[in-house]
Amino acid sequence: MSVASQLSPIVRTALIGCGSMARGHLRALLAQQATTQVTVLCDPSPANAAAAAAMFVEAGLQPPPIELDFDQLLKRYGDQLDAALIVTPHAYHCAQATACLEHGLDVLLEKPMVISGAEADQLIATRDRMRRVLVVAFPGSLSPQIRTAERMLRSGELGKILTISGLSWENWRTPNLGTWRQQPEISGGGFFFDTGAHMLNTITDLAGEEFAEVSAWLDPCGVPVEVLGAVMARLRSGVLVTMNACGDTCTRSTSDIRVFCTQGIIFTDIWGHFLRIQRPGQLQPEPVETPPSLGVWQQFLAVRSGEMANPCPPEIGLRMARLWDAIRQSAAQEGRLVRLA
């Protein structure tokens, strides 16, 4: 991994992908002038790249060069870079992150990390071989609420985990008609793997262990990817897990996660926006005090400099990818039980 004493105080960064989500990240990077220099923008869409460049002008800064081709990006600018922030459609994550790691860059990778367990294995092997930093930008795992809940569960403070349940719902189907999010060869899945990926990741993180058995049902509701989904699963320890995803509702994205333990119940959501605990004898769950939240990019910089442990390493992404493989395999067999090795 990167050694703090060898790092430049200014992290020269490539923003790979300049769509709306990437531009949200870019606002944070532009606010970090003391630590971060966006050296180059990369997106095959001239319109997306121009929109990102305009943000520099609005901030009174000179826009960096734009590269429309990812392969040319590393050839032309790789030696001028320390890190890459990858915010591209899901199916491109593995190849792009692999190339950046092999070029000696540390990587902050948007969710979901990859679209299969095989890709996750490949990415971890590359990370280890190149001895670079790879952080997955899941806001749940990066939130102090989920990190606090995870520590409470691992410490045994709440006793033994009994069951875990998750819900995710959103008016997702209609607004995404015709977009890459409903093209399975690019997205890797539908609602369960887009917004619902936050549920998969946060539950996997809180569970802290591998899944052993999975049964799943997915319904595309007339589009090329799943819109509805239901999962019943068992962890290796025997803990029961249920997940329900509905991407065709009348509301904005909302969610709920509950972890039932012998000495309490955890209440949170898939992004870790809040954390409440109900202990024996309490009539209502009570909020838990947590440390202040750092931004995604700030946490990446802190991991890179050795100031904090990686809150969302690719090992969590590997467990999630294996779970997604099993969900798809079971759903393709009308819910038949899939046992993970």
C-alpha positions in Angstrom: 0.0 0.0 0.0 1.0 3.6 -0.3 3.4 4.9 2.3 2.4 8.2 3.8 6.0 9.6 3.9 6.3 9.0 0.1 3.1 10.8 -0.8 2.9 14.3 -2.4 0.8 16.8 -0.5 -1.2 17.4 -3.7 -2.9 14.3 -5.1 -2.9 14.5 -8.9 -6.2 12.9 -9.9 -8.0 11.7 -13.0 -11.8 12.0 -13.0 -12.8 9.0 -15.2 -16.5 9.5 -16.1 -18.1 12.9 -16.0 -21.8 12.2 -15.8 -24.1 13.7 -13.1 -22.9 11.4 -10.3 -19.2 12.2 -11.2 -20.0 15.9 -11.1 -21.3 15.5 -7.6 -18.0 14.0 -6.6 -16.2 16.8 -8.5 -17.7 19.5 -6.3 -16.0 17.8 -3.3 -12.7 17.6 -5.2 -12.8 21.3 -6.2 -13.3 22.2 -2.5 -10.0 20.4 -1.7 -7.5 22.6 -3.5 -5.0 22.2 -0.7 -4.9 18.4 -1.2 -6.2 17.6 -4.6 -5.5 18.6 -8.2 -7.9 17.3 -10.9 -5.3 16.8 -13.6 -7.5 15.5 -16.4 -11.1 14.7 -17.2 -12.1 11.6 -19.1 -15.4 10.7 -20.6 -16.4 9.4 -24.1 -19.3 12.0 -24.1 -18.1 15.5 -25.1 -21.2 16.9 -23.5 -20.5 15.3 -20.1 -16.8 16.4 -20.2 -17.8 19.9 -21.1 -20.3 20.0 -18.2 -17.5 19.0 -15.8 -15.1 21.5 -17.3 -17.7 24.2 -16.8 -17.6 23.6 -13.1 -14.0 24.7 -13.0 -14.9 27.9 -14.7 -17.7 28.5 -12.2 -15.2 28.0 -9.4 -12.7 30.5 -11.0 -10.3 27.8 -12.1 -8.7 26.8 -15.3 -10.3 23.5 -16.6 -8.0 20.6 -17.0 -7.5 18.9 -20.4 -10.2 16.5 -21.6 -9.5 13.0 -22.9 -12.4 11.2 -24.5 -10.6 7.8 -24.7 -9.7 5.9 -21.5 -6.8 4.0 -23.1 -5.3 7.3 -24.3 -5.8 8.8 -20.9 -3.2 6.5 -19.3 -0.8 6.7 -22.2 -0.8 10.5 -22.3 -1.3 11.4 -18.6 -0.6 8.3 -16.5 2.9 9.5 -15.5 1.3 12.8 -14.3 -1.2 11.1 -12.0 -1.3 9.7 -8.4 -4.9 8.6 -8.2 -8.1 8.0 -10.2 -11.7 8.5 -9.3 -13.8 6.1 -11.5 -17.4 7.0 -11.9 -18.5 5.0 -15.0 -21.2 2.4 -15.8 -20.8 -0.7 -13.7 -19.5 -3.1 -16.4 -16.5 -0.9 -17.0 -15.3 -0.8 -13.4 -13.1 -3.9 -13.3 -11.1 -3.2 -16.5 -10.7 0.5 -15.8 -9.7 0.0 -12.1 -7.3 -2.8 -13.1 -5.6 -0.6 -15.7 -5.3 2.3 -13.2 -3.9 0.1 -10.5 -1.4 -1.5 -12.9 -0.3 2.0 -13.9 0.6 2.6 -10.2 -2.4 4.7 -9.3 -4.5 4.5 -6.2 -8.2 4.2 -7.0 -11.5 5.4 -5.5 -14.1 3.3 -7.3 -17.8 4.1 -7.5 -20.3 1.4 -6.5 -20.9 -1.4 -7.2 -17.3 -2.4 -7.3 -17.7 -5.0 -10.1 -20.5 -7.1 -11.6 -19.3 -10.6 -10.7 -17.2 -12.5 -8.1 -14.6 -13.4 -10.8 -14.0 -9.7 -11.5 -13.8 -9.1 -7.7 -11.1 -11.8 -7.4 -9.2 -10.3 -10.3 -9.3 -6.8 -8.9 -8.1 -7.8 -5.4 -5.3 -9.8 -7.0 -4.2 -6.7 -8.9 -4.5 -4.5 -5.8 -2.3 -6.9 -3.9 0.3 -7.3 -6.7 0.6 -3.6 -7.3 0.4 -2.7 -3.6 -1.9 0.2 -4.2 -5.0 1.5 -2.4 -8.5 0.6 -3.6 -11.5 2.1 -1.8 -15.1 1.5 -3.0 -17.3 4.5 -2.7 -20.3 3.0 -0.9 -21.7 5.7 1.3 -23.1 3.1 3.7 -19.7 1.6 4.5 -18.1 5.0 4.5 -20.6 6.4 7.0 -19.8 6.6 10.8 -23.2 5.2 11.5 -22.5 1.9 9.7 -18.9 1.7 11.0 -20.2 2.2 14.6 -22.9 -0.5 14.1 -20.4 -2.9 12.7 -18.1 -2.4 15.6 -21.0 -3.0 18.1 -21.9 -6.2 16.3 -18.3 -7.5 16.1 -17.7 -6.6 19.8 -20.7 -8.7 21.0 -22.2 -5.7 22.7 -25.6 -6.5 21.2 -25.2 -10.2 21.7 -25.7 -12.8 18.9 -27.1 -11.7 15.6 -30.4 -13.6 14.9 -31.7 -12.2 11.7 -31.1 -9.3 9.3 -33.8 -7.7 7.1 -33.5 -5.0 4.3 -35.9 -3.1 2.2 -35.2 -0.7 -0.7 -37.9 1.0 -2.8 -37.9 3.8 -5.4 -39.7 5.1 -8.4 -36.8 3.7 -10.6 -38.3 1.8 -13.5 -39.9 4.7 -15.5 -37.3 7.4 -15.1 -34.5 5.0 -16.3 -36.3 3.7 -19.4 -33.9 3.8 -22.3 -30.8 4.6 -20.2 -27.7 2.5 -19.7 -29.0 1.5 -16.2 -31.5 -0.8 -18.0 -29.0 -2.3 -20.4 -27.8 -5.4 -18.6 -24.6 -5.7 -20.6 -23.5 -2.4 -19.2 -25.3 -2.2 -15.9 -24.8 -5.7 -14.7 -28.3 -5.7 -13.3 -31.4 -3.6 -12.6 -32.8 -1.9 -9.5 -31.5 -4.6 -7.2 -27.9 -3.9 -8.5 -28.3 -0.1 -8.8 -29.9 1.6 -5.9 -30.4 -1.9 -4.3 -26.6 -2.4 -4.4 -26.4 -0.1 -1.4 -28.6 -2.6 0.4 -26.5 -5.6 -0.7 -23.3 -3.8 0.4 -24.5 -2.5 3.8 -26.0 -5.9 4.8 -22.9 -7.7 3.7 -20.8 -5.2 5.7 -22.9 -5.5 8.8 -23.1 -9.3 8.5 -19.3 -9.6 8.5 -19.2 -13.0 7.0 -19.9 -15.0 3.9 -23.3 -16.1 2.7 -23.9 -19.9 2.6 -27.3 -20.3 1.0 -29.4 -18.1 -1.2 -32.8 -18.3 -2.8 -34.0 -15.4 -5.0 -36.7 -14.2 -7.3 -36.4 -11.3 -9.7 -39.1 -9.7 -11.9 -38.2 -7.4 -14.8 -41.6 -5.8 -15.1 -41.4 -5.5 -18.9 -37.8 -4.1 -19.1 -34.5 -5.9 -19.8 -33.4 -5.9 -16.1 -34.9 -6.7 -12.8 -37.2 -4.1 -11.2 -38.5 -6.2 -8.3 -36.6 -8.7 -6.2 -36.9 -10.8 -3.1 -34.1 -12.8 -1.5 -34.0 -15.3 1.4 -30.5 -16.3 2.5 -28.5 -17.8 5.3 -25.0 -16.8 6.5 -22.4 -19.4 7.2 -23.1 -18.9 10.9 -26.7 -19.7 10.3 -28.0 -16.2 10.6 -31.1 -15.6 8.4 -31.3 -12.7 6.0 -34.1 -11.3 3.9 -34.0 -8.6 1.3 -36.8 -7.0 -0.7 -36.3 -4.5 -3.5 -39.2 -2.7 -5.3 -38.1 -0.3 -8.1 -41.6 0.6 -9.3 -43.2 2.6 -6.5 -44.6 6.1 -6.3 -41.9 7.6 -4.0 -38.3 8.7 -4.0 -35.6 6.3 -3.0 -36.2 5.1 0.6 -34.9 2.1 2.6 -34.8 0.3 5.9 -32.3 -2.1 7.5 -32.8 -3.9 10.8 -30.4 -6.2 12.5 -32.1 -8.3 15.3 -29.8 -9.5 18.0 -30.2 -11.2 21.4 -29.5 -7.9 23.2 -30.9 -5.3 20.9 -32.1 -4.2 17.5 -30.1 -2.0 15.1 -32.2 0.4 12.9 -30.5 2.1 10.0 -30.9 2.5 6.2 -28.9 1.4 3.2 -26.8 4.6 3.1 -26.1 4.8 6.9 -27.9 8.1 7.2 -28.9 7.3 10.8 -28.3 4.7 13.5 -30.7 3.9 16.3 -30.6 1.0 18.8 -33.4 -0.5 20.8 -32.2 -2.4 23.9 -34.1 -4.8 26.2 -36.5 -2.7 28.3 -36.6 0.2 26.0 -40.0 1.1 24.4 -38.5 2.9 21.4 -35.1 2.8 19.6 -32.8 5.6 20.6 -30.3 7.4 18.4 -26.6 6.5 18.8 -24.0 9.2 19.0 -21.4 8.7 16.2 -18.3 10.6 15.1 -18.8 13.4 12.5 -19.0 12.2 8.9 -16.1 12.8 6.5 -16.8 13.1 2.8 -16.0 10.2 0.4 -13.0 11.9 -1.1 -11.6 13.0 2.3 -11.8 9.4 3.5 -10.0 8.2 0.4 -7.2 10.6 1.1 -7.0 9.6 4.7 -6.8 5.9 3.7 -4.2 6.7 1.1 -2.0 8.6 3.7 -2.3 5.9 6.3 -4.4 8.0 8.7 -7.3 5.6 8.8 -8.1 2.0 7.9 -10.0 1.4 4.7 -13.7 1.5 5.6 -14.8 -0.1 2.4 -12.1 -2.4 1.0 -12.6 -4.7 -2.0 -13.0 -7.6 0.3 -16.5 -6.4 1.2 -17.0 -5.9 -2.6 -16.0 -9.5 -3.1 -18.6 -10.9 -0.6 -21.2 -8.7 -2.2 -20.3 -9.8 -5.7 -20.5 -13.5 -4.7 -23.9 -12.8 -3.2 -25.1 -11.1 -6.4 -23.8 -14.1 -8.5 -25.9 -16.4 -6.3 -28.9 -14.2 -6.5 -28.8 -14.2 -10.3 -28.2 -17.9 -10.4 -31.1 -18.7 -8.1 -33.5 -16.3 -9.9 -32.6 -17.9 -13.2 -33.8 -21.2 -11.7 -37.1 -19.8 -10.3 -35.7 -19.5 -6.8 -33.9 -22.8 -6.5 -31.6 -22.8 -3.5 -28.0 -22.0 -4.4 -25.2 -23.1 -2.0 -22.1 -21.0 -2.0 -18.7 -22.8 -1.7 
